[in-house]
Amino acid sequence: MTITSRRINFSVPSMIMMSNKDTKLNAPLTVEKITSLRAGDMVLLSGKIIGARDMAHKRLIEALEKKEKLPVELKDQVIFYLGPSPIPPGKISGSIGPTTSARMDGLSEPLLSAGVKAMIGKGRRSKDLNNLLVKYKAIYFIAPGGVAAFLSTKVKSIKEVAYMDLGPEAIYMLEVTDFPLVVANDIYGGDIFT
């Protein structure tokens, strides 16, 4: 797979082989940390990020609507739409890859309003979601698909922290080091898919 943007031409292998020249970011993210990023930029992300998908989003939204205490802090956080697999003996993480992001488009605004600054997944987002990223000054990263075993080597720790009854849809807390990402949608409306 090769994606061409106005800034770079990259493929999954080139993404994985990023060098020290690439932008390094530490989560949590603030507006100040992401203002220089543009669609197409390669990033190596380190720090603690939240793993959550559809069902966890729905529970978080319900809690926000009821003004209940949230199980995780959302302000300045990165949410990874992850598909975790069981952890093999002797490993820190099982294979861990991005899941399709479009499923979260209709569930994203309440979380962005609560302070989420970045999302990680795969695939194109809707025009409405792109407009919300501009409104809330947040970004959408894509992670390389098809290399979930490699991505697991970038995970220093992973554990379920909330909604455990949802199984793989639970909320996870991950600590990652130099997790390879590409900015798909920036805070200015830039979109690598268009």
Contacts in CASP RR format, 6 or more apart in sequence:
PFRMAT RR
TARGET T0000
AUTHOR 0000-0000-0000
METHOD contacts of the structure
MODEL  1
MTITSRRINFSVPSMIMMSNKDTKLNAPLTVEKITSLRAGDMVLLSGKII
GARDMAHKRLIEALEKKEKLPVELKDQVIFYLGPSPIPPGKISGSIGPTT
SARMDGLSEPLLSAGVKAMIGKGRRSKDLNNLLVKYKAIYFIAPGGVAAF
LSTKVKSIKEVAYMDLGPEAIYMLEVTDFPLVVANDIYGGDIFT
1 11 0 8 1.000
1 12 0 8 1.000
2 9 0 8 1.000
2 10 0 8 1.000
2 11 0 8 1.000
3 9 0 8 1.000
3 10 0 8 1.000
3 11 0 8 1.000
3 182 0 8 1.000
3 192 0 8 1.000
5 39 0 8 1.000
5 40 0 8 1.000
5 192 0 8 1.000
6 39 0 8 1.000
6 40 0 8 1.000
7 38 0 8 1.000
7 39 0 8 1.000
7 40 0 8 1.000
7 41 0 8 1.000
8 40 0 8 1.000
8 41 0 8 1.000
8 42 0 8 1.000
10 40 0 8 1.000
10 42 0 8 1.000
10 182 0 8 1.000
12 144 0 8 1.000
12 145 0 8 1.000
12 146 0 8 1.000
12 147 0 8 1.000
15 42 0 8 1.000
15 144 0 8 1.000
15 180 0 8 1.000
15 182 0 8 1.000
16 144 0 8 1.000
16 147 0 8 1.000
16 150 0 8 1.000
16 180 0 8 1.000
18 42 0 8 1.000
18 44 0 8 1.000
18 180 0 8 1.000
22 42 0 8 1.000
22 43 0 8 1.000
22 44 0 8 1.000
23 36 0 8 1.000
23 37 0 8 1.000
23 41 0 8 1.000
23 42 0 8 1.000
23 43 0 8 1.000
23 44 0 8 1.000
24 43 0 8 1.000
24 44 0 8 1.000
24 46 0 8 1.000
24 178 0 8 1.000
25 33 0 8 1.000
25 34 0 8 1.000
25 43 0 8 1.000
25 44 0 8 1.000
25 45 0 8 1.000
25 46 0 8 1.000
26 33 0 8 1.000
26 45 0 8 1.000
26 46 0 8 1.000
26 47 0 8 1.000
27 45 0 8 1.000
27 46 0 8 1.000
27 47 0 8 1.000
27 48 0 8 1.000
27 49 0 8 1.000
27 77 0 8 1.000
27 78 0 8 1.000
27 118 0 8 1.000
28 48 0 8 1.000
28 75 0 8 1.000
28 76 0 8 1.000
28 77 0 8 1.000
28 78 0 8 1.000
28 117 0 8 1.000
29 76 0 8 1.000
29 77 0 8 1.000
29 78 0 8 1.000
29 117 0 8 1.000
29 118 0 8 1.000
30 76 0 8 1.000
30 117 0 8 1.000
31 117 0 8 1.000
31 137 0 8 1.000
31 187 0 8 1.000
34 117 0 8 1.000
34 118 0 8 1.000
34 137 0 8 1.000
34 138 0 8 1.000
34 139 0 8 1.000
34 186 0 8 1.000
34 187 0 8 1.000
35 187 0 8 1.000
37 43 0 8 1.000
37 139 0 8 1.000
37 183 0 8 1.000
37 186 0 8 1.000
37 187 0 8 1.000
38 183 0 8 1.000
38 186 0 8 1.000
38 188 0 8 1.000
38 190 0 8 1.000
39 183 0 8 1.000
39 184 0 8 1.000
39 185 0 8 1.000
39 186 0 8 1.000
39 189 0 8 1.000
39 190 0 8 1.000
39 191 0 8 1.000
39 192 0 8 1.000
40 182 0 8 1.000
40 183 0 8 1.000
40 184 0 8 1.000
40 192 0 8 1.000
41 182 0 8 1.000
41 183 0 8 1.000
41 186 0 8 1.000
42 180 0 8 1.000
42 181 0 8 1.000
42 182 0 8 1.000
42 183 0 8 1.000
43 141 0 8 1.000
43 180 0 8 1.000
43 181 0 8 1.000
43 182 0 8 1.000
43 183 0 8 1.000
44 178 0 8 1.000
44 179 0 8 1.000
44 180 0 8 1.000
44 181 0 8 1.000
45 78 0 8 1.000
45 141 0 8 1.000
45 176 0 8 1.000
45 178 0 8 1.000
45 179 0 8 1.000
45 181 0 8 1.000
46 176 0 8 1.000
46 177 0 8 1.000
46 178 0 8 1.000
46 179 0 8 1.000
47 175 0 8 1.000
47 176 0 8 1.000
47 177 0 8 1.000
48 173 0 8 1.000
48 174 0 8 1.000
48 175 0 8 1.000
49 77 0 8 1.000
49 78 0 8 1.000
49 79 0 8 1.000
49 80 0 8 1.000
49 120 0 8 1.000
49 173 0 8 1.000
49 174 0 8 1.000
49 175 0 8 1.000
49 176 0 8 1.000
49 179 0 8 1.000
50 72 0 8 1.000
50 77 0 8 1.000
50 78 0 8 1.000
50 79 0 8 1.000
50 80 0 8 1.000
50 171 0 8 1.000
50 172 0 8 1.000
50 173 0 8 1.000
50 174 0 8 1.000
51 79 0 8 1.000
51 80 0 8 1.000
51 81 0 8 1.000
51 82 0 8 1.000
51 171 0 8 1.000
51 172 0 8 1.000
51 173 0 8 1.000
51 174 0 8 1.000
52 60 0 8 1.000
52 79 0 8 1.000
52 80 0 8 1.000
52 81 0 8 1.000
52 171 0 8 1.000
52 172 0 8 1.000
53 81 0 8 1.000
53 82 0 8 1.000
53 83 0 8 1.000
53 99 0 8 1.000
53 103 0 8 1.000
53 104 0 8 1.000
53 168 0 8 1.000
53 169 0 8 1.000
54 103 0 8 1.000
54 104 0 8 1.000
54 107 0 8 1.000
54 169 0 8 1.000
55 163 0 8 1.000
55 166 0 8 1.000
55 169 0 8 1.000
56 162 0 8 1.000
56 163 0 8 1.000
56 166 0 8 1.000
56 169 0 8 1.000
56 170 0 8 1.000
56 171 0 8 1.000
57 104 0 8 1.000
57 107 0 8 1.000
57 108 0 8 1.000
57 111 0 8 1.000
58 107 0 8 1.000
59 163 0 8 1.000
59 166 0 8 1.000
60 70 0 8 1.000
60 74 0 8 1.000
60 110 0 8 1.000
60 111 0 8 1.000
60 171 0 8 1.000
61 107 0 8 1.000
61 110 0 8 1.000
61 111 0 8 1.000
63 69 0 8 1.000
63 70 0 8 1.000
63 71 0 8 1.000
64 70 0 8 1.000
64 110 0 8 1.000
64 114 0 8 1.000
65 110 0 8 1.000
70 114 0 8 1.000
71 161 0 8 1.000
71 162 0 8 1.000
71 163 0 8 1.000
71 171 0 8 1.000
72 161 0 8 1.000
72 162 0 8 1.000
72 171 0 8 1.000
72 173 0 8 1.000
74 111 0 8 1.000
74 114 0 8 1.000
74 115 0 8 1.000
74 116 0 8 1.000
75 114 0 8 1.000
75 115 0 8 1.000
76 115 0 8 1.000
76 117 0 8 1.000
77 115 0 8 1.000
77 116 0 8 1.000
77 117 0 8 1.000
77 118 0 8 1.000
78 116 0 8 1.000
78 117 0 8 1.000
78 118 0 8 1.000
78 119 0 8 1.000
78 120 0 8 1.000
79 111 0 8 1.000
79 116 0 8 1.000
79 118 0 8 1.000
79 119 0 8 1.000
79 120 0 8 1.000
80 98 0 8 1.000
80 119 0 8 1.000
80 120 0 8 1.000
80 121 0 8 1.000
80 143 0 8 1.000
80 174 0 8 1.000
81 98 0 8 1.000
81 99 0 8 1.000
81 100 0 8 1.000
81 101 0 8 1.000
81 103 0 8 1.000
81 104 0 8 1.000
81 119 0 8 1.000
81 120 0 8 1.000
81 121 0 8 1.000
81 122 0 8 1.000
82 96 0 8 1.000
82 97 0 8 1.000
82 98 0 8 1.000
82 99 0 8 1.000
82 120 0 8 1.000
82 172 0 8 1.000
82 174 0 8 1.000
83 96 0 8 1.000
83 97 0 8 1.000
83 98 0 8 1.000
83 99 0 8 1.000
83 148 0 8 1.000
83 168 0 8 1.000
84 93 0 8 1.000
84 94 0 8 1.000
84 95 0 8 1.000
84 96 0 8 1.000
84 97 0 8 1.000
84 158 0 8 1.000
84 168 0 8 1.000
84 172 0 8 1.000
85 94 0 8 1.000
85 95 0 8 1.000
85 96 0 8 1.000
85 148 0 8 1.000
86 94 0 8 1.000
87 93 0 8 1.000
87 94 0 8 1.000
87 158 0 8 1.000
88 94 0 8 1.000
91 152 0 8 1.000
92 152 0 8 1.000
92 155 0 8 1.000
92 156 0 8 1.000
92 157 0 8 1.000
92 158 0 8 1.000
93 152 0 8 1.000
93 155 0 8 1.000
93 158 0 8 1.000
93 174 0 8 1.000
94 149 0 8 1.000
94 152 0 8 1.000
95 148 0 8 1.000
95 149 0 8 1.000
95 151 0 8 1.000
95 152 0 8 1.000
96 148 0 8 1.000
96 151 0 8 1.000
96 152 0 8 1.000
96 155 0 8 1.000
96 158 0 8 1.000
96 174 0 8 1.000
97 143 0 8 1.000
97 145 0 8 1.000
97 146 0 8 1.000
97 147 0 8 1.000
97 148 0 8 1.000
97 151 0 8 1.000
98 120 0 8 1.000
98 121 0 8 1.000
98 122 0 8 1.000
98 142 0 8 1.000
98 143 0 8 1.000
98 145 0 8 1.000
99 121 0 8 1.000
99 122 0 8 1.000
100 121 0 8 1.000
100 122 0 8 1.000
100 123 0 8 1.000
101 119 0 8 1.000
101 121 0 8 1.000
101 122 0 8 1.000
101 123 0 8 1.000
101 124 0 8 1.000
101 125 0 8 1.000
101 140 0 8 1.000
101 142 0 8 1.000
102 123 0 8 1.000
102 124 0 8 1.000
102 125 0 8 1.000
102 126 0 8 1.000
104 119 0 8 1.000
105 125 0 8 1.000
105 126 0 8 1.000
105 128 0 8 1.000
105 129 0 8 1.000
106 128 0 8 1.000
106 129 0 8 1.000
108 116 0 8 1.000
108 119 0 8 1.000
108 129 0 8 1.000
108 132 0 8 1.000
109 132 0 8 1.000
112 132 0 8 1.000
112 133 0 8 1.000
112 135 0 8 1.000
112 136 0 8 1.000
112 138 0 8 1.000
113 136 0 8 1.000
115 136 0 8 1.000
115 138 0 8 1.000
116 136 0 8 1.000
116 138 0 8 1.000
117 137 0 8 1.000
117 138 0 8 1.000
117 139 0 8 1.000
118 138 0 8 1.000
118 139 0 8 1.000
118 140 0 8 1.000
118 141 0 8 1.000
119 138 0 8 1.000
119 139 0 8 1.000
119 140 0 8 1.000
119 141 0 8 1.000
120 140 0 8 1.000
120 141 0 8 1.000
120 142 0 8 1.000
120 143 0 8 1.000
120 181 0 8 1.000
121 140 0 8 1.000
121 141 0 8 1.000
121 142 0 8 1.000
121 143 0 8 1.000
122 142 0 8 1.000
122 143 0 8 1.000
122 145 0 8 1.000
123 142 0 8 1.000
123 184 0 8 1.000
123 193 0 8 1.000
124 184 0 8 1.000
124 193 0 8 1.000
125 133 0 8 1.000
125 140 0 8 1.000
125 184 0 8 1.000
125 185 0 8 1.000
125 191 0 8 1.000
125 193 0 8 1.000
129 140 0 8 1.000
129 185 0 8 1.000
130 185 0 8 1.000
130 189 0 8 1.000
130 190 0 8 1.000
130 191 0 8 1.000
131 189 0 8 1.000
132 138 0 8 1.000
133 139 0 8 1.000
133 140 0 8 1.000
133 185 0 8 1.000
133 186 0 8 1.000
133 187 0 8 1.000
133 189 0 8 1.000
134 187 0 8 1.000
134 188 0 8 1.000
134 189 0 8 1.000
137 187 0 8 1.000
138 187 0 8 1.000
139 183 0 8 1.000
139 185 0 8 1.000
139 186 0 8 1.000
139 187 0 8 1.000
140 183 0 8 1.000
140 184 0 8 1.000
140 185 0 8 1.000
141 181 0 8 1.000
141 182 0 8 1.000
141 183 0 8 1.000
141 184 0 8 1.000
142 181 0 8 1.000
142 182 0 8 1.000
142 184 0 8 1.000
142 192 0 8 1.000
143 151 0 8 1.000
143 179 0 8 1.000
143 180 0 8 1.000
143 181 0 8 1.000
144 151 0 8 1.000
144 180 0 8 1.000
151 179 0 8 1.000
151 180 0 8 1.000
154 176 0 8 1.000
154 177 0 8 1.000
154 178 0 8 1.000
154 179 0 8 1.000
154 180 0 8 1.000
155 174 0 8 1.000
155 175 0 8 1.000
155 176 0 8 1.000
156 175 0 8 1.000
156 176 0 8 1.000
156 177 0 8 1.000
157 173 0 8 1.000
157 174 0 8 1.000
157 175 0 8 1.000
158 172 0 8 1.000
158 173 0 8 1.000
158 174 0 8 1.000
158 175 0 8 1.000
159 172 0 8 1.000
159 173 0 8 1.000
160 167 0 8 1.000
160 170 0 8 1.000
160 171 0 8 1.000
160 172 0 8 1.000
161 170 0 8 1.000
161 171 0 8 1.000
161 172 0 8 1.000
161 173 0 8 1.000
162 170 0 8 1.000
162 171 0 8 1.000
163 169 0 8 1.000
163 170 0 8 1.000
163 171 0 8 1.000
164 170 0 8 1.000
182 192 0 8 1.000
183 192 0 8 1.000
184 191 0 8 1.000
184 192 0 8 1.000
184 193 0 8 1.000
185 191 0 8 1.000
185 192 0 8 1.000
END
